[in-house]
Amino acid sequence: MNKTAGFTLVELMVVVSIIGIMAVLAFPSFSQQIMQDRVVTTANQLNSVYKYARSEAVKRDKDVTLAVSGTKWQVRAPVDGVETVLKEFVIQHQGVTVSLVNRTVLSTGEISAASTILVEDTSTDTVDYYLCILKSGQNWLIEKSVGCA
């Protein structure tokens, strides 16, 4: 008698069906995680640009401006007497909004006014964040539900 090892078509279809069901159940969680990652990434990029502006102000021993230009936040400083954009924060993901404000980072590392900048998206299933900046220049990211206090 000649026996062939392998799977039947019915066995393969059962396995493919189980994999399909698991994928359908996992998709909503996966898409929510992607939306949350977009908010977190935007908040971290915003924080990075602020820290860059502060370090440039101290390094150059000159005031640096954080200027809102449309949906961008530009780090501007005088270079050879000309106002130059050193770096820009641009929102990379559609649906994410940031409440940008104009500020000046002084050469001491302090900022012209304390700021609370909200990074959020349109989904109620994600966690939104604040970039909290004290007048002393110190900053941190925190969940919106906690607040800067």
C-alpha positions as a Markdown table, in Angstrom:
| # | Residue | x | y | z |
|---|---|---|---|---|
| 1 | Met | 0.0 | 0.0 | 0.0 |
| 2 | Asn | 1.4 | 3.5 | -1.0 |
| 3 | Lys | 0.7 | 6.2 | 1.6 |
| 4 | Thr | 1.3 | 9.9 | 0.8 |
| 5 | Ala | 1.8 | 12.3 | 3.7 |
| 6 | Gly | 0.1 | 15.7 | 3.4 |
| 7 | Phe | -2.9 | 17.8 | 4.2 |
| 8 | Thr | -6.4 | 17.6 | 2.7 |
| 9 | Leu | -8.1 | 20.5 | 1.1 |
| 10 | Val | -10.6 | 20.6 | 4.0 |
| 11 | Glu | -7.8 | 20.8 | 6.6 |
| 12 | Leu | -6.1 | 23.7 | 4.7 |
| 13 | Met | -9.4 | 25.6 | 4.4 |
| 14 | Val | -10.1 | 25.2 | 8.1 |
| 15 | Val | -6.7 | 26.6 | 9.0 |
| 16 | Val | -7.0 | 29.5 | 6.5 |
| 17 | Ser | -10.5 | 30.3 | 8.0 |
| 18 | Ile | -9.1 | 30.4 | 11.5 |
| 19 | Ile | -6.3 | 32.7 | 10.5 |
| 20 | Gly | -8.8 | 35.0 | 8.7 |
| 21 | Ile | -11.1 | 35.2 | 11.8 |
| 22 | Met | -8.1 | 36.0 | 14.0 |
| 23 | Ala | -7.0 | 38.8 | 11.6 |
| 24 | Val | -10.5 | 40.3 | 11.6 |
| 25 | Leu | -10.6 | 40.4 | 15.4 |
| 26 | Ala | -7.1 | 41.9 | 15.7 |
| 27 | Phe | -7.6 | 44.7 | 13.1 |
| 28 | Pro | -9.5 | 47.2 | 15.2 |
| 29 | Ser | -6.9 | 47.1 | 17.9 |
| 30 | Phe | -4.1 | 47.4 | 15.4 |
| 31 | Ser | -5.7 | 50.5 | 13.7 |
| 32 | Gln | -6.2 | 52.2 | 17.1 |
| 33 | Gln | -2.5 | 51.5 | 17.9 |
| 34 | Ile | -1.5 | 53.2 | 14.7 |
| 35 | Met | -3.6 | 56.3 | 15.4 |
| 36 | Gln | -2.1 | 56.4 | 19.0 |
| 37 | Asp | 1.4 | 56.1 | 17.6 |
| 38 | Arg | 0.8 | 59.1 | 15.3 |
| 39 | Val | -0.2 | 61.3 | 18.2 |
| 40 | Val | 2.8 | 60.2 | 20.3 |
| 41 | Thr | 5.2 | 60.6 | 17.4 |
| 42 | Thr | 3.9 | 64.2 | 16.7 |
| 43 | Ala | 4.2 | 65.1 | 20.4 |
| 44 | Asn | 7.8 | 63.8 | 20.5 |
| 45 | Gln | 8.8 | 65.7 | 17.4 |
| 46 | Leu | 7.3 | 68.9 | 18.8 |
| 47 | Asn | 9.2 | 68.3 | 22.0 |
| 48 | Ser | 12.4 | 67.7 | 20.1 |
| 49 | Val | 12.0 | 71.0 | 18.1 |
| 50 | Tyr | 11.4 | 72.9 | 21.3 |
| 51 | Lys | 14.5 | 71.4 | 22.9 |
| 52 | Tyr | 16.5 | 72.2 | 19.8 |
| 53 | Ala | 15.4 | 75.9 | 19.9 |
| 54 | Arg | 16.4 | 76.1 | 23.6 |
| 55 | Ser | 19.8 | 74.6 | 23.0 |
| 56 | Glu | 20.4 | 76.9 | 20.0 |
| 57 | Ala | 19.5 | 80.0 | 22.0 |
| 58 | Val | 22.0 | 79.0 | 24.8 |
| 59 | Lys | 24.7 | 77.9 | 22.3 |
| 60 | Arg | 24.5 | 81.1 | 20.2 |
| 61 | Asp | 23.9 | 83.3 | 23.2 |
| 62 | Lys | 21.1 | 85.0 | 21.3 |
| 63 | Asp | 17.3 | 84.9 | 21.5 |
| 64 | Val | 15.7 | 82.3 | 19.2 |
| 65 | Thr | 12.1 | 82.7 | 18.0 |
| 66 | Leu | 9.6 | 79.9 | 17.7 |
| 67 | Ala | 7.2 | 81.3 | 15.1 |
| 68 | Val | 4.0 | 79.8 | 13.8 |
| 69 | Ser | 3.9 | 79.8 | 10.0 |
| 70 | Gly | 0.7 | 78.2 | 8.9 |
| 71 | Thr | 0.8 | 74.7 | 10.4 |
| 72 | Lys | 4.6 | 74.8 | 10.9 |
| 73 | Trp | 6.6 | 75.9 | 14.0 |
| 74 | Gln | 9.8 | 77.5 | 12.8 |
| 75 | Val | 13.0 | 77.9 | 14.9 |
| 76 | Arg | 14.4 | 81.3 | 13.7 |
| 77 | Ala | 17.6 | 82.9 | 14.7 |
| 78 | Pro | 19.8 | 85.7 | 13.4 |
| 79 | Val | 22.7 | 84.3 | 11.3 |
| 80 | Asp | 25.1 | 87.0 | 10.0 |
| 81 | Gly | 22.4 | 89.6 | 10.7 |
| 82 | Val | 19.7 | 87.8 | 8.7 |
| 83 | Glu | 16.7 | 86.0 | 10.3 |
| 84 | Thr | 17.2 | 82.4 | 9.3 |
| 85 | Val | 15.0 | 79.3 | 9.8 |
| 86 | Leu | 17.1 | 76.7 | 11.5 |
| 87 | Lys | 14.6 | 74.0 | 11.9 |
| 88 | Glu | 10.8 | 73.4 | 11.3 |
| 89 | Phe | 8.2 | 71.3 | 13.0 |
| 90 | Val | 5.7 | 70.1 | 10.5 |
| 91 | Ile | 2.8 | 67.9 | 11.3 |
| 92 | Gln | 3.4 | 64.6 | 9.5 |
| 93 | His | 0.1 | 62.9 | 10.0 |
| 94 | Gln | -3.3 | 63.8 | 8.7 |
| 95 | Gly | -5.9 | 64.2 | 11.5 |
| 96 | Val | -3.4 | 65.3 | 14.1 |
| 97 | Thr | -3.6 | 68.9 | 15.2 |
| 98 | Val | -1.3 | 71.0 | 17.4 |
| 99 | Ser | -2.1 | 74.3 | 19.1 |
| 100 | Leu | 1.1 | 76.1 | 18.2 |
| 101 | Val | 2.0 | 79.5 | 19.8 |
| 102 | Asn | 4.6 | 82.1 | 19.0 |
| 103 | Arg | 7.3 | 82.3 | 21.7 |
| 104 | Thr | 10.9 | 83.6 | 22.1 |
| 105 | Val | 13.5 | 81.5 | 23.8 |
| 106 | Leu | 15.9 | 83.8 | 25.5 |
| 107 | Ser | 19.7 | 83.3 | 25.4 |
| 108 | Thr | 19.5 | 82.1 | 29.1 |
| 109 | Gly | 17.2 | 79.2 | 28.1 |
| 110 | Glu | 14.1 | 80.8 | 29.5 |
| 111 | Ile | 11.0 | 81.4 | 27.4 |
| 112 | Ser | 9.0 | 84.6 | 26.9 |
| 113 | Ala | 5.8 | 83.0 | 28.4 |
| 114 | Ala | 4.8 | 79.7 | 29.8 |
| 115 | Ser | 3.0 | 77.5 | 27.3 |
| 116 | Thr | 0.6 | 74.6 | 27.2 |
| 117 | Ile | 0.5 | 73.1 | 23.7 |
| 118 | Leu | -2.0 | 70.5 | 22.9 |
| 119 | Val | -1.3 | 67.6 | 20.5 |
| 120 | Glu | -4.5 | 65.8 | 19.6 |
| 121 | Asp | -6.4 | 63.9 | 16.9 |
| 122 | Thr | -10.0 | 63.5 | 16.0 |
| 123 | Ser | -10.4 | 60.1 | 17.6 |
| 124 | Thr | -11.9 | 59.7 | 21.1 |
| 125 | Asp | -10.1 | 56.3 | 21.4 |
| 126 | Thr | -6.6 | 57.8 | 21.6 |
| 127 | Val | -4.7 | 59.6 | 24.3 |
| 128 | Asp | -3.9 | 63.3 | 23.6 |
| 129 | Tyr | -0.9 | 65.1 | 25.0 |
| 130 | Tyr | 0.3 | 68.5 | 26.3 |
| 131 | Leu | 3.7 | 69.9 | 25.8 |
| 132 | Cys | 4.1 | 71.8 | 29.0 |
| 133 | Ile | 6.7 | 74.6 | 29.1 |
| 134 | Leu | 7.5 | 76.7 | 32.1 |
| 135 | Lys | 8.8 | 80.2 | 31.9 |
| 136 | Ser | 12.1 | 78.9 | 33.1 |
| 137 | Gly | 12.3 | 76.8 | 29.9 |
| 138 | Gln | 11.8 | 73.4 | 31.5 |
| 139 | Asn | 9.4 | 71.2 | 29.6 |
| 140 | Trp | 7.7 | 67.8 | 29.6 |
| 141 | Leu | 5.1 | 65.9 | 27.8 |
| 142 | Ile | 2.0 | 64.7 | 29.7 |
| 143 | Glu | -1.3 | 63.1 | 28.9 |
| 144 | Lys | -4.2 | 65.6 | 28.4 |
| 145 | Ser | -6.2 | 64.0 | 31.2 |
| 146 | Val | -3.5 | 64.8 | 33.7 |
| 147 | Gly | -2.8 | 68.3 | 32.6 |
| 148 | Cys | 0.3 | 70.5 | 33.1 |
| 149 | Ala | -0.7 | 71.9 | 36.5 |
